[in-house]
Amino acid sequence: MLSVFPKISLKPEVEAYLQSVFKNKELLATLGSEQCEFNFEALLRCLSHPPAFTSIRVNTCMASTDHVKKLLTEEIQKQFKGLPMSDIPVLEHPKLPDVLLIPVIGPRVTLQRHSFEVIVGAQCGNAVLRGAHVFIPGILSAPKLMKAGDAVSVYSDICGKCKRGAIEFMGSKAFVGNGIAELSRNEIFCSNCTLRGVGIRMTERVYISPSFDNLLSNFVFLQNLPSVVVSHVLDPNPGERILDICAAPGGKTTHIAALMNDEGEVIAMDKIANKVKKIKQNAENLQLKCIKVFCYDGTKALAKEGIWAEQGPPFLPESFDRVLLDAPCSGLGQRPNMACDWSLKEITSYPPLQRKLFRVAVNLLKPGGILVYSTCTITLAENEEQVAWALNYFPCLRLQPQEPRLGEEGMMGAGLSSDQRKLLQRFDPTSVTEGGTSVSLDQDSSQMTQLIKSANKDTIGFFIAKFVKEQDA
């Protein structure tokens, strides 16, 4: 029998590596083997499910939170007109004034399965769990007789074994919901050109989450809660010069600009041209003018002697008041993530790159300036161990308290002191029960208040460290 709640599928070598992280000597000595094993298994289960809330950041340069809340409520009622889901509330986060939370309803374990089964790739399945329809490139397998208008059940290929164009698939798969085929099987797989539109329009999802694609694009940005926290922790001020060294797709860049009231200069960089276009598009959608975007390799952003540009990279040392290094990482904290087919070599390839970028970031920061380092992964090597390395390698750096504080303290195992770990924020959903925080529409206001508090825990896996570069370094 297929489970609605599979744990994330990992290569054995990667699972063994992560187990060694969450059963390191310090944790074992403190928690014991049984608790460490329980936490690790809980984490693997949680990663395959979406967080219990969709987090929406309001562009406060364009609209008030109250105004956007009203617009989102109207949109939900429009999308689910006549259905109980039209009562999904839009909630204000108690600590983040520019964040609205929408409960994700589910899991719905009693949905009827149709005889026609469509198999989609794991990434497509992840998107469906967060409210998306199935786009044609994500479809791997469809029944031979499927035609437009047929009711189908959609499954995610959680082990990456389904071959594109297969008539049926008997491997490991997870049910993500039901929908209506927009095209026949022949149209999907036999076209002479690459098709891009919706292939399956979802009608019943295991998790109900409203879709806001291309809606209110000037007013809101869909952003995971810890990603919103990062920019608040950076705490930019109007008139400052800020560097977002690895900025794509621009969520944090645009948030920084909004927190500065669009006054000052935000430099955003990424080395991949298509990603740079996305940053520019998001800045334009949110109508933020203080952002300057460059296609440039962040590891080369520090000017060598006598070689520097007037406006863009490479930059002179000590050019920025604040620097955000949201570093490229293994992404093992992303949710939902039903499958990761990366090898251990790929997973462990990021720390050297992160340290190259860290060196550049510190050198570009003014004395007295603030550096925030963040990742969306759960490993020690990319998080606490990088902090320990930075404090040893750069005597000028000091860890700083973070506000707002929604995550837990840093994890044991990297040699950091208790006081140092307390200055870090680790968002780690190991305390969430299997299947995530279950949300239903018949909960009263007090229960919903408790659920809002759970939004701070039931998030993607994430890590934040904040440093100051001391004046007399």
N, C-alpha and C positions, 0 to 999 in steps of 0.2 A: 504494500500500500504506500502511495506517495505521501510524504509529509509536507504540510504547509510550512513547517519550520525547520528546514535543513540548516545545519551550521555551514559556515563559509567553507567552500571546497578549496583546499590548498595542496600544493605538491608536498609529499611527505617530508622532504628536506626542509621546506619552509615552515611547516607545522612544528617540526622538531626544534628548529631554531627559535621560533616564537615561544615554545614551551620552555626553553632554557632561559628566555628573557623573563618570563613570568614565574619561574621557579629558580631565580638566582639565589645565591647564598644568603644575602641579606634578607630577602623576603622569606626564604625557608626558615631562617633562624627566628624571624619575628612572627610569622603567621602559621608555620607548619606546613607540611607537605599536602595534607588533605585540603586545607583552605586554598592554598596556591593552585592546586589542580582544579578545584571548584571554580575559582575566579577565572582561570584560563578557559575552561569549557564554556562558562557563561559568556565570556567575551566572544568566542567563536560563534556562538549562537546569535548573539546580539548583532554582530556585524552583518549578518545576512538579512536583517530586517530594517525597514526605515525607522528613523526617529519618530517619536510619538507626536511631534509637532512640526509643521512647516513654519519656518522662520522667515519673515518678510521685513526687510529694512526699508524704512520710509526715507525718501530723499527730502530732508527737511528744508533744503534750499528752494523747493518747489511747492511743498504742501505740508500742512500740519498732520500729525498722527491721527487726530480725530477725524479730519476730512478723509484721509485714506481709509481709515477703519470703516467709515460709512460706505465708501465706494466698494470696498471688498465685500462687505456684508451684502450689498445689493447684487454684486456679481455672483456670489455663492447662491443666493436665492434664485437668480436667473438660471444658473447652470443646473440646479436641482429642483426646479419648479415642480410642485406637486408631490415631492418625495420627502421622506423624513430628514434626508441629508440637508435639506434647505435650512434646517435649524442649527447647522454647525456654527458655533460662535467665533467671532474674531476677538482675540484677547490681547490686552496690553501687557507687555513684560514689566514687572514691577521695578526692575533695576536698570533697564535700558529704554530710555524714553523714545528712541527712534525705531523700536522693534515691536511688531505685531506677531502674534502666534495663532496659528490655526490648527486645531487638533486633527490628527490623522486617525480616522475611524477604522478600527479593525483590531486584530485580523478577523475576517469573515470566513469561518471554517466550514460553513454549511452551504456554500454556493454549489448549485447543480453543475455538473460537468457535461459538456456536449460531446457527441461522438466524434465530430471533426476536431482534430488536434493540430494546432499550429505551434511549431517550435521556433523560439527566437534565441538570439545570442544572449549571453549573460548580461552584457552591458545594457542591451535593450530591455531585458527583464527587470533590471535594476530601475531603469527609467519608468517603466510601467508601475512599479511599486510606489513611485513618488508622484503619480498622477498623469503620466504621459500616455499618448496613444502609441500604437506600434507603427513605426515607419518602415517602408518597404525594404531598405537595406538591412534592417535587423532581422528579417524573416529568413530562417534557415530551411524549414521543412513545412510542407502543407499537403493535405490529402489530395489524391489524384483527381477527385471529382469536385473539389471545392470551387465554387463560383461566387461572384459578387452577390452580396446579400445573405450569404449563409451565416448562421450562428456558429461560432467556433470557440473552443477553449484554448487559451494561450499558456504555454509552458516555457520556462527558461531552461536552456541547456547548461546545467551548472558545472559540468566537467569539460565543456568544450569539445565534445566528441561528435556532434551532429554535423554531417556534411551538407553543404548548401545544395538545395534541390532534392533532398531525400523525400520520398513519399511518406515514410513513417520512420519513427525513431524510438528505439526501445531502451535507450540508455538512461542515465540519471537525469531527472528533470524535476522542476518545481512549478506547481500551478500558481499563476499570478493573476488570473481572471478570465472573464468571458468578453467576447466582442463580436462585431459584425464585419465580415470580409468586404473590403471596398473593391477588390479585384479578384479575378479567378486565379487559380494556380498557374495556368498557362501565361496569363498576363504578367504575373510576378517573375516567373523564371525563364520565360521564353522571349522576352522583349529584346530587340536589337540594340536598345539604348538603356542606360542606367536610369531607373525610375527613383524618384526622391520623395514622393508624397506619402500620405497615410495609407498603410496597407490593411490594418485592422483597427477599426474604431472601437475602443473599449467601452463597454456598457456596464460591466460589473467587475470591479477590482477587489482583490483580497484586502487591500488597504484603500480606503476612500480618501482622496486628497484632491481638492479643487485644482483645476488647471488655470494658470494665469499667463500662459504664453502670449507674448506680444500685447498684453493688456496693461494699461496704466504704466507704460514703459517710462514715462517722464517722472513718475511718482514713486515707484517701488523697485526694489532689487531683491530677487530671491537669493537668500544667503544663509548658509548654515550658522547656527547661533554662535559657536566659538569663533567663527570668522568675523562676526560682527564685534565680538569682544576685543579682538586684536587691535582694531583701530582706536577703540576707546582707551585701551591700555597705552597705546602710543601717545595719545592725548595731544594732538597737534593744535597749534594756536594760529589764528589769523595772521597773515604776514610772514610766516615762517617758510623756509625752503626745505621741502621734504623729499626724500628719495624712497621710492618703492622699487627695489632692485630686481625683483622677479615678479612682475605685476599681473601677468595674464591670469584670468580674463578681465581683470579690472574691478572686481567687487570691492576689494580693500582700497584700491586707488581712489575710486569714486567716493567711498565712505570718508576717507581722509579729507578729500576736497570739501565734502559737505560739512564735516566737523569744523573746518576752517572758514565756514561761510563763503566758500569759493574765493577767499582772499589770501594771496600768497602765491606759492609756486609748488606744484607737485610734479616731480619728474618720475615717469613710469617707464620701465624698460622690460623688454623681453627679446630673446634672440631669434624667435621664430616669427616670420612675417605674418602668417595667418592669425597668430595669437595677438600680434600687435594691432591688427585690424579690429579684432574683437574689443580690445581695450578702448580704441578710438570710438568704436560704435557705441559702447556703453557710456562713455563720457558724453558723446553727442546726445544720446537718448535722455540722459539725465540733465542735459544742458549745463554742464559744468565747464567753466572757461579757464580755470587756473591749472589744468592738467596739460602737461607736455609729454608726448609719447615718442619713444625712440626704439627702433629695432637694433638692439645691441646686446652683446654677450656681457653679462654682469661681471664675469670673472676678469674682464679686461677694462672695466669702467674707471679704474684709477689711472690717471695720467702719469706717464713716465716723464722724466725730467726734460723739459723743453717741448713736450708733445701734448698739447691739450686743445680742446675746441672752445670757442667763445660761448656757445649756447648749449651744445649737447655733449654727450660723452666722447672721449674720456674726460673725467672731471678732476680738477685740482684737489689735493688733499684738504681735508677739513672744510668741505664746501657746503655741508648740510647740517641743519639744526637737529633733524631727526631722520633716522633711517629705519625702514621696515625691511627685514629679510624674511619673507615668507618663502622658505627655501624649497627647491625641488626635493621631493621625498618619495618614499616607496608607496605612500598613499594607503597604507594598511588600516587607516582609521575611517576610511570612507564608508558610508552606509546609505542604502543597502548595498551589499557587495556579496553576492551569492557564490562568486568564484573568482579566484586569482590564479592565473596560470604562469605567473612569474617564477623564475628560478631563484635559488638562493643567491647566485652570483649577481642577478639583477637587483634583488632586495638589498644586498649589502654594498652595492656600488655607489650609494649616495653620500655617505659621510665625507669622503675626500672632496667631492664637489661642494658640499655645504661648507667645508672649512676654507676652500678657496674663496667662496663668496663672502664668508665671514671676515676674512682678512681685508678684503676690499671694503666692506661695509664699515669696519672700525676705522680704517684709514681715511675714509670719506667723511667721517663724523667729526664735527667740531668738538673741542673740549667743552665739557658741560652738557653735551648733547645726549640724546636718548636713542638707544638701539633696541628694537624689539625683534626677537627671533621666534619664528613659529613654524610648525609643520602640521600636516594632517595625517600623521602616522603614530604608531603606538610603540615603536621599538626604543630601547634604551640608547642604542648607538647613534640614533638621529636626534635624540632629545636630551636627556639628562647627561649622557656622556659628552655631548657637544658643549654643554654648559660647563662641565668640569674642565674640559680642554680649554675653552675660551678664558676661564678665570685664571688658569695656569699660564696660558700663552700670552695673554694681554693683562699685565699688572694694572693697567689703567682702568679696567672694567670692574664695576661693582654691581651686583644684583640689586634690584629695586623692588619695593612692594608694588603690587598691581591693583588697580581699580578700574572697572568693577571686578570683583572676585566671585566667579561662579563655579570654577572648576575645583578639583582637589589639589593637594600638594603633589610635588614631584615624587616619582617612584624610587624606591630603594634600589641599590645595585650599581650605582655609578660612582660611589665614594663621596657623594655630597653629604654635608652635615644636615642635621635635622632643621636647623635654622635656614640653611640655603634651600632645602626642598620646600619649605613653607613659603618661600618667595616665588615659587614657580606655580604654573597652573597646568594641570593635566586633566583633560576631559576623557574619561575612561568609563564606558558604559557597562562595566562588569557587574555593577549592582542592579542592573535592570533585569527583570525576570524574562524567561524565555518568551519570545514573541514580542518583546518590547512592552511598553506601558500601554495596556489595553484601554482604549477610550471608547465610550459609548455615548449616545445622545440623551440618555435618561438620567445622567448624573446631575445632582443638585449643585448649587453654587459653591458650597463648602468643599465638595468633592472636586469640583473644577479648580478651585484655588489650590488644592493639594497637587493637582495635575500640573498646574503652571509651575509649581516648585520643582516637579519632576522633569520639566523641560530642560533644566540646567544639567541634569545627569543623562537623560536619554537623548544624547547628541551623537554626532560623529566623534571618532577618536581624534584628539587634537592636543597640541602642546604649545605653551607660550612662556617665554622668558624675557624679562625686561632688564636692560643694563643702562648705567650712566657711565659716560667716559669722563673720568675725573679731570679737573682743570689743571692740576699740577703734574700730570703724567709726563 
